[in-house]
Amino acid sequence: MICDGDEIQYKNKKKFLLHLDDMDTYIRNNKHLIPNYGEKWRYGECISTGFVESTINEVVAKRMVKKQQMQWTPKGAHYILQTRTAVLNNDLHKHFERWFPGLNIGNTVEAKPIEMRKVV
């Protein structure tokens, strides 16, 4: 290992080297599961959805607090997230057509974000 030399003066060097060895073993055993983020970046693929998950967690947590005027129940939050996902996936019309046989909404126009306008 690179850090095995005497030039490293560290109080807990033995423990540090043990952790490095554990990390090296983990990486070697799981290298087929570790994504190549550089390659994903070069091909324009999504690297992380952490910011999306964080935003969702923040919004849901805020609505679940009892002090909010419009509080969500866990069941209600689940339904809202399912509905929003169906809208984003352009699948909401399929659910309505299944719930109301004979209703033919079709999916002629893709969902587009609503443009926010400043009200004067």
Beta strands, then each sheet from edge to edge (+ up, - down):
end
